[in-house]
């Protein structure tokens, strides 16, 4: 078990995105992470071929496909399905669960 304040932010897969890995399942490769998107960051459309993704927005606003998601929103991206681009309208922090390895492939 991890306390978020005891875990350091690390560089994410894109510039302007940081991760705190709170839990990793060694058997499946799945992770629970806090993700921070700096204001103005745009993450191109992509997919996760090996994991379903659930992202719960803790703070901030991000836009995807013309829809704005703010605090309290839950987004789901099924394994292998393209999603994005994501645009951080403000700094965004989300609690995100990947049920398999966190791999990212552009679409």
N, C-alpha and C positions, 0 to 999 in steps of 0.2 A: 504494500500500500504506500502511496506517495502523497505528500502534502505539496500542493502547487507552489507554495512559497519556499520549498526546499529544493526545487528543481530549476535549473538554469534554462533560459531561453536559448535555442540553437537555431542556426540558419535553416530555413525551410527549402522546399524545392524550387522556389522562385524568389528573386530579389524583392525585398519588402515584405516577406512572409517569414514569421518566426514560429517555432514549435516548442512546446514543453511536453515531453513524453511522460505521461503520468502512470501508464501501465503498458506493458508489452507481454502478450501471450507467446511464450517461446514455442509452444506446439503449433500454433496457427500463423504466427507472425502478425496477428491483429494488434492494434494499438489504440489507446485512448489518449488523445492529445488536446492541449489547449493550443489554438492557432491564433496568431495575431497578424492581421493584415494592416499595414500602414495606410493611412488615408491616401487615396489616389492610386493605389496599386491596382493593376489590371492583370488578372491571371487568365491566360488564354484557354480556350476550350480544350478539354482533355478527358481522359477516362482512366479508371482504375480497373485493370483487367483481372485482378486477383482479390478484390474486396468490395463489399457494399460499404457505402459511406452514409453516415448520419451526422449532420452538423446542427447544433443548437446554438443560436446566436445569443451570447451573453450581453454584448453591448455593441453599439454602432449600427451602421446600415450598409448593406451591400446590395448591389443590383446584379441580377442575372436574367438574361433574355427579356429585358424591359420591365421586370418585376422587382420591386424593392422589398428586401427582407430586413427587418429590424429586430430589436431585442424581443426574445420570446419565440422567434420563428424557428421551425424545425425543417431542415431540408434533407431530402434523401436522394442519393444517386445510386441506382442499382449497379452491381458489378458489371463492368464491360460497357455500360451506357455512357455516351458522351454527354458532357454538361459544361456549362460556362459559355462564354467567358464570365468571370466574376470581376466586378469592379467595386472596390471599397470606396463608398461615398464619404465615409469618415473612418477613423480607426475602428477596426472590427476585431472583437475577440469571440471565438466560438469554442465550444466543447465538442470535439469531433471524435467519432468512433469509426474505425475501419476494422471489419471482422476478418481481414486477411492482410497479407503484406501490403504496405503502402508503396505501391508503384504507380507512376504517373506516365501516361503516354499521350502525346498530342493527338487531336482528331482533326 
